[in-house]
Amino acid sequence: MAKPTTETINLPDFPVTIVRKLAGNFIHAEISLKEMVANTDKGLILYFYPKDNTPGCTTQATEFTAHIHDFDDLGYDIVGVSRDSVESHEKFIDKYDLQIPLVSDTDEKLCQYFEVIKEKNMYGNITLGLVRSAFVFDKKGKLTHAQRNLRAKDYTSRLLSILAP
């Protein structure tokens, strides 16, 4: 569950590639997350996930899509981030009719900024992998909640219960 945090991560001001589908067409935008929040009157839920089209990541993305209006009513935009390519994101969005934008972070700049690349033990092999995490920023860009190493299933419901007044 996202917890109030004492971390002081600011929204980055370097550009990221955001992929979304509007009116049947893919749009790729280069924008900083700091600028994105400054140009809206909403907060931002930024979640990091390991890989497109994997079971947990699909569950999380489809749950965020299913609850997108609930988060909108609470005043939040949602953006997912993985190290997958723009092309992979397009296929993932198409396959599951995702309504949330995804950041293609192939150079891991955003992942490194949020320190979500960690050592993982996969069947005795130590590898570097993306740790499923979520960060909630208010409409002024201040980090209010953070969780690292979260469980995908039902995460959106747990987050809604925290953010609801």
C-alpha positions as CSV (number, residue, x, y, z in Angstrom):
1,M,0.0,0.0,0.0
2,A,1.3,3.5,-0.8
3,K,2.4,5.1,2.4
4,P,3.0,8.7,3.4
5,T,6.6,9.3,2.8
6,T,9.5,11.2,4.2
7,E,11.3,10.8,0.9
8,T,12.0,14.1,-0.9
9,I,12.0,13.2,-4.6
10,N,11.1,16.0,-6.9
11,L,9.5,15.5,-10.3
12,P,12.3,15.4,-12.8
13,D,12.7,18.2,-15.4
14,F,14.4,16.1,-18.1
15,P,12.2,15.0,-21.0
16,V,10.7,11.5,-21.2
17,T,8.9,9.7,-24.0
18,I,5.2,9.3,-23.3
19,V,3.2,6.9,-25.4
20,R,-0.6,7.1,-25.5
21,K,-3.5,6.3,-27.8
22,L,-6.0,9.0,-28.6
23,A,-8.8,8.6,-31.2
24,G,-7.2,5.5,-32.5
25,N,-3.8,7.0,-33.1
26,F,-0.6,6.7,-31.1
27,I,0.9,9.9,-29.9
28,H,4.5,10.1,-28.7
29,A,5.3,13.2,-26.6
30,E,8.6,14.3,-25.2
31,I,7.9,16.2,-22.0
32,S,9.2,16.4,-18.5
33,L,7.0,15.1,-15.7
34,K,7.5,18.3,-13.9
35,E,6.2,20.3,-16.8
36,M,3.3,17.8,-17.3
37,V,2.1,18.4,-13.7
38,A,2.7,22.2,-13.9
39,N,0.4,22.3,-17.0
40,T,-2.6,20.6,-15.3
41,D,-4.5,21.1,-12.1
42,K,-3.9,17.4,-11.1
43,G,-1.5,15.3,-9.2
44,L,0.4,12.4,-10.7
45,I,0.5,8.8,-9.9
46,L,3.8,7.5,-11.4
47,Y,4.1,3.7,-11.3
48,F,7.1,1.6,-12.4
49,Y,6.6,-1.9,-13.7
50,P,9.1,-4.5,-15.0
51,K,7.8,-5.5,-18.4
52,D,4.9,-5.1,-20.9
53,N,2.6,-8.2,-21.4
54,T,3.7,-10.1,-18.3
55,P,1.0,-11.3,-15.9
56,G,1.5,-8.9,-12.9
57,C,2.2,-5.9,-15.1
58,T,-0.8,-6.6,-17.3
59,T,-3.0,-6.9,-14.1
60,Q,-1.7,-3.6,-12.8
61,A,-2.1,-1.7,-16.1
62,T,-5.7,-3.0,-16.7
63,E,-6.7,-2.2,-13.1
64,F,-5.4,1.3,-13.5
65,T,-7.4,1.6,-16.8
66,A,-10.5,0.2,-15.1
67,H,-10.3,2.8,-12.3
68,I,-9.0,5.7,-14.4
69,H,-12.2,7.8,-13.8
70,D,-12.0,7.2,-10.1
71,F,-8.4,8.6,-10.0
72,D,-9.5,11.4,-12.3
73,D,-12.3,12.3,-9.9
74,L,-9.7,12.4,-7.1
75,G,-7.6,14.7,-9.2
76,Y,-4.8,12.4,-10.4
77,D,-3.3,11.5,-13.7
78,I,-1.7,8.1,-14.0
79,V,1.5,7.3,-15.9
80,G,3.2,3.9,-16.1
81,V,6.9,3.5,-16.7
82,S,9.0,0.5,-17.9
83,R,12.2,0.0,-19.8
84,D,10.2,-1.3,-22.8
85,S,10.4,0.3,-26.2
86,V,7.8,2.7,-27.7
87,E,6.8,-0.2,-30.1
88,S,6.4,-2.6,-27.2
89,H,4.2,0.0,-25.4
90,E,2.1,0.5,-28.5
91,K,1.4,-3.3,-28.7
92,F,0.7,-3.5,-25.0
93,I,-1.7,-0.5,-25.1
94,D,-3.5,-2.0,-28.2
95,K,-3.7,-5.5,-26.8
96,Y,-5.4,-4.5,-23.6
97,D,-7.0,-1.2,-24.6
98,L,-5.1,0.6,-22.0
99,Q,-6.3,4.2,-21.3
100,I,-3.2,5.3,-19.4
101,P,-0.1,6.7,-21.0
102,L,3.2,4.8,-20.7
103,V,6.8,6.1,-20.5
104,S,9.4,4.3,-22.6
105,D,12.5,4.5,-20.4
106,T,14.9,2.4,-22.5
107,D,17.9,4.4,-21.3
108,E,16.8,3.8,-17.6
109,K,17.2,7.5,-16.9
110,L,13.9,7.8,-15.1
111,C,14.3,4.5,-13.4
112,Q,17.7,5.5,-12.1
113,Y,16.3,8.9,-10.9
114,F,13.7,7.1,-8.8
115,E,16.2,4.4,-7.8
116,V,13.9,1.5,-8.8
117,I,16.6,-0.6,-10.4
118,K,17.8,-3.1,-7.8
119,E,19.5,-6.4,-7.5
120,K,17.0,-9.3,-7.7
121,N,17.5,-13.0,-6.9
122,M,15.9,-15.0,-9.7
123,Y,16.3,-18.7,-9.0
124,G,19.7,-18.2,-7.5
125,N,21.0,-15.8,-10.1
126,I,21.6,-12.2,-9.1
127,T,20.4,-9.8,-11.7
128,L,19.5,-6.1,-11.9
129,G,15.8,-5.6,-12.4
130,L,13.1,-3.0,-12.1
131,V,11.3,-3.1,-8.7
132,R,7.6,-2.5,-9.0
133,S,7.0,0.8,-7.3
134,A,4.6,3.8,-7.2
135,F,5.0,7.4,-6.3
136,V,2.1,9.9,-5.7
137,F,2.6,13.6,-6.3
138,D,0.1,16.3,-5.4
139,K,-0.9,18.9,-7.9
140,K,2.0,21.1,-6.8
141,G,4.5,18.3,-7.6
142,K,5.2,17.4,-4.0
143,L,5.7,13.7,-3.3
144,T,3.1,12.6,-0.8
145,H,3.1,8.8,-1.0
146,A,5.6,6.1,-2.1
147,Q,5.9,2.4,-2.1
148,R,8.6,0.2,-3.4
149,N,8.4,-3.5,-4.1
150,L,4.6,-3.5,-4.2
151,R,2.2,-6.3,-5.1
152,A,0.4,-5.7,-8.4
153,K,-2.9,-7.4,-7.8
154,D,-5.5,-5.1,-6.3
155,Y,-3.0,-2.3,-5.9
156,T,-5.3,0.3,-7.5
157,S,-8.1,-0.5,-5.0
158,R,-5.7,-0.2,-2.1
159,L,-4.4,3.1,-3.5
160,L,-7.9,4.5,-4.0
161,S,-8.8,3.8,-0.4
162,I,-5.7,5.8,0.7
163,L,-6.3,8.7,-1.6
164,A,-10.1,9.0,-1.1
165,P,-11.1,11.7,1.3
